Structure formats: structure tokens, C-alpha cells
Amino acid sequence: MDFGGRSCVLPECHSVPRSKFALPATTTATTTESVKSKRAQIENPVYRNVSKWNHTQSLSELMRLSATFLRPEVAHDRALLGRIFYRNWNQHRTAVYFRRLGELRRGLRVLEQCRLRELIEQLGAAFYDAGTPKSGRKISAWHSLPCQHFVTAAAVRISHLVRLAVKLQEICWNAYMHFAAQTAQTLFMPLALVVQGITARLHVVFGVWHQDLVALYVMLLQWLPSLPACPDSLNGLTPAIAAKLVHADELKTTSVLFGDETERAKIAQAASDSGSTKFERQVADLGAMDVVDVVADSLSTISTGSGQSRLMSKKRARQRALDLYEDSD
């Protein structure tokens, strides 16, 4: 899969205000003018199918699925992974397992360049006026509907991100298995344990992303016929991007089960264990904490006994972390 087109600029959205196609709330009007205006709205080719869809329910589903991609888990792990990669580059850069870590680092960089968060925010903002703040975006009080051309371009972009999520899952799996082999040989244990926790978490997160991206893509495909047509499309001024849409079944079959059930259970366990420790809570503010202290503190949590022995264990753990980050030459 070619991810060369990483920076995607959505076309201009010709949103249609809700008042232009919304039918009257009551049906008791019997005047000739109201009947003519109602008939004119229905017969208008731009808004013909708009009134036949529950747009509020679809917008609610859109917001629910979009919340998955606005969470900070991937950003936190990417920042921590970058610091670990930088600290260990001189010592491990020629090793195969470290190359897998570099591959994951490049994959996360591609994901950042795809600007998924901005895509989701633009898609949600298309249902409201330009000056509406996020706090004032009520689902039931949406102001307008985006045009078909804009939503089609967003759906095409989401189909590309589905494949990227699967690729990132594969990269996380390869990195986890290589560092698990280092753990089995008791080599570079602090580095191997921390990287296993990061890759396991990211593997689980990207699996959830794949499911929600596919669900979002299917929902947009079903919603498209009931959205207002773009004026530029009626005039033949827009490119035919609808041909780039793929069938939803093709995206559903892109998901791959890596390894056997035992290996999948191990990576799920590693993800849940790393997410419930003090280490997970500390990486939320990477700018104010040294990664050496994070690793040392996480290693010292396994010690037991009196306060003095626990303090000595933390000192030894910090020394192990410092030894890990020393250059090999």
C-alpha cells in the first residue's frame, strides 16, 4: 500500500443550511403558498433525498466513532517511543529488533502526517456554522449538511487510513515478537520490557481503530445518497473522486490475525498489564519527566519489604536504566 499522499486537503464544502430543506414541523397548513413551497422543496433536485434520512442519528453515530481517534494514547506512546529510540540509537542501531522499532517509529510518523484528527474535526465542523465553538455543537441542533463531494473525499481518505491501521498493527506485532525474543534470552531486559508494553498497547489500539474506521466508512457510504449534491458536481467542475471509493467488504477483509491464539493472548495481557501500572500514568506528561526516571520507577515497583530495601531497589533500578542508555563505544 502506497502512503505517499499523506497530506490530504479536503475540497471546499458547500454546506446547505438546515432551513433550506427542512420540512415544516406541523402538517396542518392548508394554504396554497405553503403547499407550493413544500412541493418545491421536495422537487428540488439538490435536496430531493435529504428529507428522507435521519441526519441527527447519523451525526450522533459519527461523533461516537470519532471520539476514538481524539484520545491521546497514541500521541503519548509515540512521544515516549521517540525518546527511547533516541537514547538507544548508538548502542542498538545495527540490531534487527531495533530496526523493527525504527519501523514502528516511521509508521507513527506517517500516521501523524495523515492528520486524522484534523480530518475528523473538519468532518464534524461541516454540520455547524463557522463561528460555532465546540462546546456549542449540540448533536440535535446541527445547522447544516455537508455536500456529497466533501463527504466522498473524506470517505476516500478514511479508506486509506483503514489500510494504514492494519499496517501499523503488523509493525507493532513484529516489534513485539522481536523484543519478546530478547526477553527470552534475558538480554537488555529494561528496554525489552518497556518496548513490549508500548507495542502491545499500540497493537490493541490500532485494532480498535481499524474496527471504528471501517464502521465510519460504512456509515458514510450509507449516508452519502441522502446528502445534498455539490453545486460544482452538477456543473461538472469537480473531479470524479467517487470512483475511488472501494467496497466495504474489501476493507473488512484487510484485518489480519497475527500469530496463534497463545501469542495473541500474550500481547493482550502485556497491553493490559502495561496500561494498569504507574508507568502508564506517568507518561502522560513527558515534557516534565526524564525517561530514565520513568523506567527506573516502573522497575522499582516490583520490589517489596521495608522502606529502606525499597529505596535501595529503586537506586539499583535507576542504575540499570542508566547503563541501558550508555553508548557502546
C-alpha positions in Angstrom: 0.0 0.0 0.0 1.4 3.4 -1.0 1.0 6.1 1.6 2.7 8.7 -0.5 -0.3 11.0 -0.4 -0.1 11.6 3.3 -1.2 15.3 3.4 -4.8 15.3 2.1 -6.6 18.6 1.6 -10.4 18.1 1.6 -12.3 20.1 -1.1 -14.4 23.1 -0.2 -17.6 22.1 1.5 -20.7 23.7 0.1 -22.8 23.2 3.2 -26.6 23.6 2.9 -28.4 25.3 5.8 -31.0 23.2 7.6 -33.7 25.8 6.9 -33.5 25.2 3.1 -34.5 21.6 3.1 -36.2 21.1 6.5 -39.9 20.4 6.1 -42.4 22.3 8.3 -42.8 20.8 11.8 -46.6 20.8 11.5 -48.7 19.4 8.7 -51.9 21.4 9.4 -51.1 24.2 7.0 -53.6 24.2 4.1 -52.8 27.4 2.3 -51.8 27.3 -1.3 -48.5 29.0 -0.7 -47.4 26.5 2.0 -48.3 23.6 -0.3 -46.4 25.1 -3.2 -43.3 25.8 -1.1 -43.4 22.3 0.4 -43.7 20.8 -3.1 -40.9 23.0 -4.4 -38.6 21.8 -1.7 -39.3 18.1 -2.5 -38.9 18.6 -6.2 -35.7 20.5 -6.0 -33.0 18.1 -7.4 -30.4 19.3 -5.0 -32.4 18.4 -1.9 -34.6 15.6 -3.2 -33.4 12.9 -0.9 -32.3 15.0 2.0 -35.5 14.9 3.9 -35.8 11.1 3.8 -32.9 10.4 6.2 -32.5 10.7 10.0 -29.5 13.0 9.9 -29.4 13.5 13.7 -29.0 9.8 14.3 -26.2 9.6 11.7 -24.4 12.6 13.2 -24.7 11.0 16.7 -23.0 7.9 15.3 -20.4 10.0 13.6 -19.5 11.7 16.8 -19.4 8.4 18.7 -17.0 6.8 16.3 -14.9 10.0 16.0 -14.2 10.1 19.8 -11.9 7.0 19.4 -9.4 9.0 17.3 -9.3 12.0 19.5 -7.9 10.2 22.5 -4.3 10.8 23.5 -3.0 7.2 23.9 -1.2 7.1 20.5 0.4 10.5 21.0 1.7 9.6 24.4 3.2 6.3 23.3 4.7 8.0 20.2 6.4 10.6 22.3 7.8 8.0 24.7 8.9 5.8 21.9 10.8 8.7 20.2 12.8 9.3 23.4 13.6 5.7 23.9 14.7 5.3 20.3 16.9 8.4 20.6 18.5 7.2 23.8 19.3 3.7 22.5 20.3 4.6 18.9 24.1 4.3 19.3 24.0 1.0 21.1 21.4 -0.9 19.3 21.0 0.6 15.8 22.5 -2.3 14.0 20.3 -4.9 15.7 17.3 -6.4 13.8 15.0 -5.9 16.8 15.9 -2.2 16.9 15.2 -1.8 13.2 11.7 -3.1 13.9 11.4 -0.3 16.5 12.6 2.2 13.9 10.0 0.9 11.5 7.3 1.5 14.1 8.6 5.0 14.7 8.4 5.7 10.9 4.9 4.3 10.8 3.7 6.5 13.6 5.3 9.5 11.8 3.3 8.6 8.7 0.1 8.4 10.8 0.8 11.9 12.1 1.3 13.3 8.6 -2.1 11.8 7.6 -3.7 14.3 10.1 -6.6 12.0 11.0 -7.5 14.3 13.9 -7.9 17.3 11.6 -9.9 15.2 9.2 -12.4 14.2 11.9 -12.6 17.8 13.2 -13.3 19.1 9.7 -16.0 16.5 9.1 -17.7 17.3 12.4 -17.4 21.1 11.9 -19.2 20.9 8.5 -22.5 20.4 10.3 -22.3 23.8 12.1 -21.7 27.4 11.3 -18.1 28.6 11.0 -18.2 30.5 14.3 -19.8 27.8 16.4 -17.5 26.7 19.2 -17.0 23.0 20.1 -18.9 23.4 23.3 -21.9 24.7 21.4 -22.1 21.9 18.9 -25.3 20.1 20.0 -26.0 16.9 18.0 -29.7 17.6 17.8 -29.2 21.3 16.9 -26.9 20.9 13.9 -27.1 23.9 11.5 -26.3 22.5 8.0 -25.3 19.4 6.0 -22.1 19.0 4.0 -22.3 18.3 0.3 -21.7 14.9 -1.2 -18.5 15.9 -2.8 -16.9 16.8 0.5 -18.1 13.7 2.3 -17.0 11.5 -0.6 -13.4 12.9 -0.3 -13.5 12.3 3.4 -14.6 8.7 2.9 -11.8 8.0 0.4 -9.3 9.3 2.9 -10.8 7.1 5.6 -10.4 4.0 3.4 -6.7 4.8 3.1 -6.4 5.1 6.8 -8.0 1.7 7.3 -5.2 0.1 5.4 -2.6 2.2 7.4 -4.1 1.0 10.7 -3.7 -2.7 9.6 -0.1 -2.0 8.5 0.7 -0.4 11.9 -0.8 -3.4 13.6 1.6 -5.6 11.7 4.5 -3.4 12.5 3.6 -3.5 16.2 3.3 -7.2 16.1 6.8 -7.7 14.5 8.4 -5.3 17.0 6.7 -7.0 20.0 7.9 -10.5 18.9 11.5 -9.4 18.3 11.7 -7.8 21.7 10.0 -10.8 23.3 12.8 -12.9 21.9 15.3 -10.6 23.7 13.4 -11.1 26.9 13.5 -14.8 26.5 17.3 -14.6 26.2 17.4 -12.1 29.2 19.1 -9.5 27.0 18.5 -5.8 27.6 15.6 -6.6 29.9 14.6 -3.0 30.8 14.5 -1.9 27.2 12.7 -5.1 26.1 10.0 -4.9 28.8 9.2 -1.2 28.1 9.1 -1.6 24.4 6.9 -4.7 24.7 4.4 -2.7 26.8 4.3 0.1 24.2 4.0 -2.1 21.2 1.3 -4.2 22.8 -0.8 -1.2 23.7 -0.4 0.2 20.2 -1.3 -3.1 18.6 -4.6 -3.2 20.6 -5.3 0.5 19.9 -4.9 0.1 16.2 -7.1 -2.9 16.2 -9.9 -0.8 17.7 -9.1 2.0 15.2 -9.5 -0.5 12.3 -12.9 -1.5 13.5 -14.1 2.1 14.1 -12.7 3.3 10.8 -14.5 0.6 8.9 -17.7 1.4 10.7 -17.3 5.1 10.0 -16.6 4.4 6.3 -19.7 2.1 6.0 -21.8 4.8 7.7 -20.6 7.5 5.4 -21.4 5.3 2.3 -24.9 4.7 3.5 -25.3 8.4 4.3 -24.0 9.8 1.0 -27.2 9.4 -1.1 -29.2 11.4 1.4 -26.8 14.4 1.5 -27.2 17.4 -0.7 -25.4 17.4 -4.0 -22.5 19.7 -4.6 -23.2 22.6 -7.0 -19.7 22.2 -8.5 -20.6 18.5 -9.2 -23.8 19.5 -11.0 -21.8 21.9 -13.2 -19.1 19.3 -13.9 -16.4 21.3 -12.1 -15.3 18.6 -9.6 -13.2 15.6 -10.4 -14.8 12.2 -10.3 -13.5 11.1 -6.9 -16.5 8.8 -6.3 -14.7 6.2 -8.5 -12.0 5.9 -5.8 -14.5 4.5 -3.3 -14.0 0.8 -2.5 -16.5 -1.7 -1.4 -16.8 -2.0 2.4 -16.1 -5.8 2.2 -12.6 -5.0 0.9 -11.8 -3.0 4.0 -13.3 -5.6 6.3 -11.1 -8.3 4.9 -7.9 -6.3 5.3 -7.7 -7.2 9.0 -5.2 -10.0 9.7 -5.0 -12.2 12.8 -1.3 -12.3 13.7 0.1 -15.4 15.3 -1.8 -18.1 17.1 -4.2 -17.8 20.0 -1.4 -18.2 22.6 0.6 -15.3 21.1 -2.4 -13.1 20.8 -3.3 -13.8 24.4 0.3 -12.8 25.5 0.2 -9.5 23.6 -3.3 -8.7 25.1 -2.0 -9.5 28.5 1.1 -7.3 28.0 -1.2 -4.4 26.8 -3.5 -4.7 29.9 -0.6 -5.0 32.3 1.3 -2.0 31.0 -1.8 0.0 30.9 -2.6 -0.5 34.6 0.8 0.3 36.1 2.1 3.6 37.5 4.3 3.8 34.4 1.2 4.4 32.2 0.1 7.3 34.4 3.5 8.9 34.4 4.0 9.1 30.7 1.0 11.5 30.4 3.4 14.4 31.0 6.6 13.6 29.1 7.8 17.1 29.0 8.4 17.3 32.7 9.9 13.9 33.3 13.1 12.1 32.2 12.6 8.7 30.6 15.3 7.3 32.8 13.3 8.1 35.9 10.2 6.6 34.3 11.9 3.3 33.5 13.6 3.2 36.9 10.5 3.9 38.8 8.5 1.3 36.9 11.1 -1.3 37.5 11.3 -0.5 41.2 7.6 -1.2 41.7 8.3 -4.9 41.7 10.3 -4.7 45.0 8.7 -5.5 48.4 9.8 -5.3 52.0 10.8 -2.3 54.2 11.1 1.2 53.1 14.9 1.1 53.1 15.1 -2.0 51.0 12.6 -0.5 48.6 14.7 2.7 48.3 17.8 0.6 47.5 15.9 -1.3 44.9 14.9 1.9 43.2 18.5 3.1 43.2 19.6 -0.2 41.6 16.8 0.1 39.0 17.9 3.6 38.1 21.5 2.5 37.7 20.2 -0.3 35.4 18.4 2.3 33.3 21.5 4.5 33.1 23.6 1.5 32.0 21.0 0.9 29.3 21.4 4.4 27.8 25.2 4.5 27.8 26.9 4.3 24.4 28.5 1.1 23.5 31.7 2.8 22.4 
